[in-house]
Amino acid sequence: MKLSDLFDSFERSAFRLEALDAYDVPQDTERLAQFLAGEPMSPRTVETSPWLQRVQKTVAEGRSMSRVHAVSRPLTDYIRYELASYAGNVAAGEHVLIADRGQHDDGLADLSDDFWLFDDATVALMRYDADGTFLGAEDDTDRLVHYRAIRDRAVAAAVPYKHFMESEGLLAR
Protein backbone atom coordinates (compact mmCIF):
# COMPACT_ATOMS: atom_id res chain seq x y z
CA MET A 1 0.00 0.00 0.00
CA LYS A 2 1.45 3.33 -1.05
CA LEU A 3 0.30 6.13 1.25
CA SER A 4 1.25 8.92 -1.14
CA ASP A 5 -1.22 7.51 -3.70
CA LEU A 6 -3.98 7.55 -1.08
CA PHE A 7 -3.21 11.17 -0.14
CA ASP A 8 -3.25 12.14 -3.82
CA SER A 9 -6.51 10.36 -4.62
CA PHE A 10 -8.87 10.72 -1.66
CA GLU A 11 -11.90 12.85 -2.45
CA ARG A 12 -13.44 13.99 0.84
CA SER A 13 -11.65 13.13 4.05
CA ALA A 14 -8.50 11.71 5.55
CA PHE A 15 -8.64 10.77 9.24
CA ARG A 16 -5.63 9.67 11.32
CA LEU A 17 -5.64 7.94 14.67
CA GLU A 18 -2.37 8.07 16.57
CA ALA A 19 -2.15 5.71 19.51
CA LEU A 20 1.55 5.47 20.41
CA ASP A 21 3.22 7.40 23.20
CA ALA A 22 6.43 7.83 21.18
CA TYR A 23 7.49 7.68 17.56
CA ASP A 24 11.00 7.45 16.15
CA VAL A 25 10.93 9.94 13.28
CA PRO A 26 14.45 10.66 11.97
CA GLN A 27 13.47 14.01 10.44
CA ASP A 28 12.27 15.18 13.90
CA THR A 29 15.55 14.44 15.70
CA GLU A 30 16.85 18.02 15.69
CA ARG A 31 13.55 19.63 16.66
CA LEU A 32 12.97 17.05 19.41
CA ALA A 33 16.43 17.72 20.84
CA GLN A 34 15.73 21.46 20.81
CA PHE A 35 12.41 20.92 22.56
CA LEU A 36 13.89 18.64 25.23
CA ALA A 37 16.69 21.16 25.86
CA GLY A 38 14.09 23.89 26.40
CA GLU A 39 15.30 25.76 23.31
CA PRO A 40 13.06 27.29 20.69
CA MET A 41 12.38 24.73 17.98
CA SER A 42 13.21 25.47 14.38
CA PRO A 43 9.95 26.53 12.76
CA ARG A 44 7.71 24.01 11.05
CA THR A 45 5.45 25.97 8.78
CA VAL A 46 3.83 25.61 5.39
CA GLU A 47 6.94 27.30 3.99
CA THR A 48 9.33 24.77 5.58
CA SER A 49 7.36 21.51 5.66
CA PRO A 50 6.23 19.47 2.64
CA TRP A 51 3.67 17.75 4.87
CA LEU A 52 2.13 21.04 5.96
CA GLN A 53 2.12 22.20 2.32
CA ARG A 54 0.13 19.06 1.48
CA VAL A 55 -2.31 19.69 4.35
CA GLN A 56 -2.87 23.31 3.34
CA LYS A 57 -3.34 22.43 -0.35
CA THR A 58 -5.74 19.60 0.51
CA VAL A 59 -7.89 21.77 2.78
CA ALA A 60 -7.88 24.61 0.22
CA GLU A 61 -9.30 22.12 -2.30
CA GLY A 62 -12.24 21.48 0.05
CA ARG A 63 -11.10 18.11 1.39
CA SER A 64 -10.72 17.61 5.14
CA MET A 65 -7.80 16.28 7.13
CA SER A 66 -8.22 15.41 10.78
CA ARG A 67 -6.58 13.39 13.50
CA VAL A 68 -7.06 12.20 17.04
CA HIS A 69 -4.07 11.44 19.20
CA ALA A 70 -5.00 9.24 22.16
CA VAL A 71 -2.56 10.19 24.93
CA SER A 72 -1.67 8.43 28.16
CA ARG A 73 -0.64 9.91 31.52
CA PRO A 74 1.89 10.99 32.37
CA LEU A 75 2.54 12.59 28.99
CA THR A 76 5.81 11.33 27.56
CA ASP A 77 8.49 13.77 26.44
CA TYR A 78 7.71 12.81 22.87
CA ILE A 79 3.99 13.51 23.28
CA ARG A 80 4.74 16.92 24.81
CA TYR A 81 6.97 17.63 21.79
CA GLU A 82 4.35 16.39 19.35
CA LEU A 83 1.64 18.46 21.01
CA ALA A 84 3.82 21.55 20.60
CA SER A 85 4.41 20.61 16.96
CA TYR A 86 0.71 20.26 16.14
CA ALA A 87 0.40 24.05 16.09
CA GLY A 88 1.76 23.95 12.53
CA ASN A 89 -0.79 21.32 11.51
CA VAL A 90 -3.64 23.39 12.90
CA ALA A 91 -2.34 26.54 11.18
CA ALA A 92 -2.25 24.61 7.88
CA GLY A 93 -5.92 23.62 8.31
CA GLU A 94 -5.82 20.17 9.86
CA HIS A 95 -8.44 19.49 12.53
CA VAL A 96 -6.45 18.09 15.48
CA LEU A 97 -8.16 16.50 18.49
CA ILE A 98 -6.65 15.00 21.65
CA ALA A 99 -8.23 12.15 23.62
CA ASP A 100 -7.01 11.53 27.16
CA ARG A 101 -7.17 7.76 27.65
CA GLY A 102 -7.46 8.09 31.42
CA GLN A 103 -10.64 10.14 31.24
CA HIS A 104 -12.63 7.53 29.32
CA ASP A 105 -13.70 4.01 30.17
CA ASP A 106 -14.84 3.07 26.68
CA GLY A 107 -11.92 1.17 25.21
CA LEU A 108 -9.55 4.06 24.58
CA ALA A 109 -7.04 2.57 26.99
CA ASP A 110 -6.72 -0.45 24.73
CA LEU A 111 -6.13 1.43 21.50
CA SER A 112 -2.82 0.42 20.00
CA ASP A 113 -3.30 0.57 16.23
CA ASP A 114 -2.45 3.67 14.27
CA PHE A 115 -4.31 4.07 11.03
CA TRP A 116 -5.48 6.40 8.29
CA LEU A 117 -9.08 6.21 7.12
CA PHE A 118 -9.61 7.74 3.65
CA ASP A 119 -13.08 8.78 2.48
CA ASP A 120 -14.56 6.58 5.19
CA ALA A 121 -13.83 3.66 2.85
CA THR A 122 -10.12 2.74 2.77
CA VAL A 123 -7.96 1.83 5.78
CA ALA A 124 -4.19 2.12 5.86
CA LEU A 125 -2.97 0.39 9.02
CA MET A 126 0.31 1.93 10.14
CA ARG A 127 2.90 -0.55 11.41
CA TYR A 128 5.62 0.41 13.90
CA ASP A 129 8.28 -1.52 15.77
CA ALA A 130 8.59 -1.43 19.58
CA ASP A 131 10.67 1.77 19.39
CA GLY A 132 8.11 3.61 17.27
CA THR A 133 9.98 3.29 13.98
CA PHE A 134 7.61 3.24 11.02
CA LEU A 135 7.71 -0.12 9.24
CA GLY A 136 5.09 0.51 6.58
CA ALA A 137 1.39 0.69 5.87
CA GLU A 138 -0.87 -2.17 4.95
CA ASP A 139 -4.37 -2.26 3.56
CA ASP A 140 -6.79 -3.37 6.27
CA THR A 141 -9.98 -2.20 4.54
CA ASP A 142 -11.56 -5.61 5.08
CA ARG A 143 -12.00 -4.51 8.73
CA LEU A 144 -13.50 -1.14 7.78
CA VAL A 145 -16.40 -1.37 10.25
CA HIS A 146 -13.92 -1.97 13.09
CA TYR A 147 -11.86 1.12 12.22
CA ARG A 148 -14.91 3.32 11.73
CA ALA A 149 -16.06 2.35 15.23
CA ILE A 150 -12.64 3.16 16.69
CA ARG A 151 -12.63 6.51 14.88
CA ASP A 152 -16.10 7.37 16.16
CA ARG A 153 -15.19 6.41 19.73
CA ALA A 154 -11.94 8.39 19.63
CA VAL A 155 -13.56 11.49 18.14
CA ALA A 156 -16.37 11.39 20.72
CA ALA A 157 -13.81 11.21 23.54
CA ALA A 158 -11.51 13.92 22.19
CA VAL A 159 -11.32 17.66 22.63
CA PRO A 160 -9.98 20.20 20.16
CA TYR A 161 -6.22 20.73 20.24
CA LYS A 162 -6.46 24.34 21.47
CA HIS A 163 -8.79 23.37 24.32
CA PHE A 164 -6.48 20.54 25.42
CA MET A 165 -3.40 22.77 25.32
CA GLU A 166 -5.13 25.51 27.32
CA SER A 167 -6.53 23.11 29.91
CA GLU A 168 -3.11 21.53 30.41
CA GLY A 169 -1.26 24.84 30.56
CA LEU A 170 0.90 23.69 27.65
CA LEU A 171 2.19 26.37 25.39
CA ALA A 172 3.82 25.67 22.05
CA ARG A 173 7.48 26.61 22.12
Summary of the structure (lengths in Angstrom):
residues: 173
radius of gyration: 15.5
end to end distance: 35.4
largest distance: 45.1
contacts: 485
relative contact order: 0.21
helix: 44%
strand: 24%
